[in-house]
């Protein structure tokens, strides 16, 4: 999301990560910090107009170990930042209107003139996600009508991806249909997804796989 800079990372045999940032013009950071960070996307109303913005926030920040190199005969600068073994998978929720939040390891370059540079390491989990249901079964009743959903974890797909499975049954009179919903929260961002719907009477099964 910047011009004139790009970054890449290397992982040593002992698991320590080094991130290198190349800049076409020399940066003069007052300080460089590493830690866990969130990147929040939002739409903000200002008068009669609305604009999109993002806000980075660094937690448990620590001063970074930094080395610099200058390419001879060029203004290009390379800054190497030591991240150690504190790398963790990125997680979060981003909706289709580009609002949401991402949490990931990050580097904050404190630059002058409010032109700070941020590098977020968006890495996938090293192992497949393991989904669990905190409460099962779920039930609801209205008059003589009753619906029950049994939630459990399982696998699906060619790669045996971990999913949540819901077995839903409804009987009696008074319900038009029963819908099983999943609410996901990350910071101030909340997303509601429907697993599936069963009619007033009957039973069905549904599967749900999270997309981060």
C-alpha positions in Angstrom: 0.0 0.0 0.0 3.1 2.2 -0.4 5.2 3.2 -3.3 9.0 3.2 -3.2 9.2 0.4 -0.6 8.9 -3.4 -0.6 9.6 -6.1 1.9 10.4 -9.8 2.2 11.3 -12.2 4.9 13.7 -15.0 5.7 13.5 -17.8 8.3 16.7 -19.3 9.7 17.2 -22.9 10.6 16.6 -22.1 14.3 13.2 -20.5 13.5 14.1 -16.8 13.8 12.6 -14.5 11.2 14.4 -11.5 9.6 12.3 -9.0 7.5 14.2 -6.9 5.0 12.6 -3.6 3.8 14.0 -2.0 0.6 13.4 1.7 0.0 14.2 3.6 -3.2 15.0 6.7 -1.1 16.8 6.5 2.2 14.6 6.4 5.3 15.7 8.0 8.6 13.6 6.2 11.2 13.7 7.7 14.7 13.0 4.2 16.0 11.8 0.8 14.8 9.5 -1.4 16.8 8.2 -5.0 16.5 5.3 -6.7 18.2 1.7 -7.8 17.8 -0.5 -5.4 15.9 -4.0 -4.9 14.6 -4.9 -3.3 11.3 -8.5 -2.0 11.3 -10.4 -1.0 8.1 -13.4 1.3 8.3 -15.5 3.9 6.5 -15.6 7.3 8.2 -18.2 10.0 7.6 -16.9 13.6 7.5 -19.7 16.0 6.8 -21.6 15.0 3.7 -18.8 12.7 2.4 -17.5 9.3 3.4 -13.9 8.1 3.0 -12.2 4.8 3.7 -9.3 4.6 6.2 -7.2 2.1 8.0 -5.7 2.4 11.5 -2.7 0.3 12.7 -2.1 -0.3 16.4 1.0 -2.0 17.8 0.7 -3.9 21.1 3.5 -5.3 23.4 6.0 -3.3 21.2 9.7 -3.8 21.6 12.6 -1.9 20.1 13.9 -3.9 17.1 17.4 -5.0 16.3 18.1 -3.3 13.0 21.0 -3.4 10.4 21.2 -1.1 7.4 22.9 -1.4 4.0 23.2 1.1 1.2 23.6 -0.1 -2.4 26.8 1.5 -3.8 26.1 4.2 -6.4 22.4 4.1 -5.7 20.0 5.8 -3.2 18.4 2.4 -2.5 18.5 1.5 1.2 17.8 -2.0 2.8 16.9 -2.2 6.5 17.0 -5.7 8.1 14.7 -6.1 11.1 15.1 -9.1 13.5 11.7 -10.5 14.5 13.0 -13.5 16.4 10.6 -16.5 16.8 7.6 -14.4 17.8 5.8 -15.0 14.5 2.2 -16.2 14.7 -0.5 -16.8 12.1 -2.5 -13.8 11.0 -6.2 -13.8 11.8 -9.2 -11.5 11.5 -12.4 -10.6 9.6 -12.6 -8.5 6.5 -16.1 -8.0 4.9 -16.9 -7.4 1.3 -17.2 -3.6 1.9 -13.5 -3.6 3.0 -14.3 -3.1 6.7 -12.9 -5.3 9.5 -9.7 -6.1 11.3 -6.6 -8.2 10.9 -4.2 -9.2 13.7 -0.7 -10.2 12.8 3.0 -9.6 13.7 4.1 -6.2 12.5 7.0 -3.8 12.3 6.5 0.0 12.9 9.0 2.4 11.4 8.7 5.7 13.3 9.4 8.3 10.6 9.2 12.1 10.7 6.4 14.2 9.1 3.7 11.6 10.0 4.9 9.3 7.3 5.3 6.2 9.4 5.8 2.9 7.6 4.2 -0.4 8.7 4.9 -3.9 7.6 2.4 -6.7 8.5 3.3 -10.3 8.2 0.2 -12.1 6.9 1.1 -15.8 7.3 -1.3 -18.7 7.2 -1.5 -21.2 10.1 1.2 -23.9 10.2 -1.4 -26.5 11.0 -5.1 -26.9 10.0 -7.6 -25.0 12.1 -9.4 -27.0 14.8 -12.9 -25.9 15.4 -14.9 -26.8 18.5 -18.4 -26.0 19.7 -18.5 -24.5 23.2 -22.2 -25.5 23.6 -24.1 -28.3 22.1 -26.9 -29.2 21.6 -28.9 -25.9 21.0 -32.6 -25.9 21.4 -35.6 -23.5 21.0 -39.3 -24.0 21.7 -42.4 -22.1 20.9 -45.8 -23.5 22.0 -45.9 -27.0 20.8 -43.0 -26.5 18.3 -39.4 -27.4 19.1 -36.1 -27.3 17.2 -32.8 -28.8 18.2 -29.3 -28.3 16.6 -26.5 -30.7 17.4 -23.1 -28.9 16.8 -19.9 -30.9 16.4 -16.5 -30.6 14.6 -15.6 -32.8 11.7 -13.9 -32.9 8.4 -15.0 -32.4 4.8 -13.6 -31.9 1.4 -10.8 -33.5 -0.5 -8.2 -32.2 2.0 -10.2 -33.2 5.1 -10.6 -29.6 6.1 -11.9 -29.0 9.6 -15.5 -27.8 9.7 -18.4 -27.4 12.1 -21.3 -29.7 11.4 -24.9 -29.0 12.5 -27.6 -31.6 12.6 -30.9 -29.7 12.8 -34.4 -31.1 13.5 -37.8 -29.3 14.0 -41.2 -30.6 14.8 -44.5 -29.4 16.1 -46.6 -26.4 15.0 -45.8 -22.7 15.3 -42.4 -22.3 13.6 -42.1 -21.3 9.9 -38.5 -22.4 9.7 -35.3 -22.7 11.8 -32.0 -21.1 10.8 -28.6 -21.8 12.4 -26.3 -18.8 12.5 -22.6 -18.3 13.3 -21.5 -15.0 14.8 -17.8 -14.1 14.5 -16.1 -11.2 16.3 -12.7 -9.6 16.0 -12.3 -6.3 17.9 -15.2 -4.1 16.8 -15.9 -6.2 13.7 -18.8 -8.7 13.8 -19.9 -11.0 11.0 -23.0 -13.1 11.0 -23.2 -16.1 8.7 -26.0 -18.6 8.1 -25.1 -22.3 8.2 -28.4 -23.4 6.8 -32.2 -23.4 7.2 -34.6 -26.3 7.9 -38.4 -26.0 7.4 -41.1 -26.0 10.0 -40.9 -29.8 10.3 -38.1 -32.0 9.2 -34.4 -32.5 9.7 -31.2 -31.7 7.8 -27.4 -31.4 8.2 -25.1 -28.5 7.3 -21.4 -27.9 7.3 -19.5 -24.6 7.9 -15.9 -23.7 7.1 -14.4 -20.4 8.3 -12.8 -18.1 5.7 -10.2 -15.7 7.2 
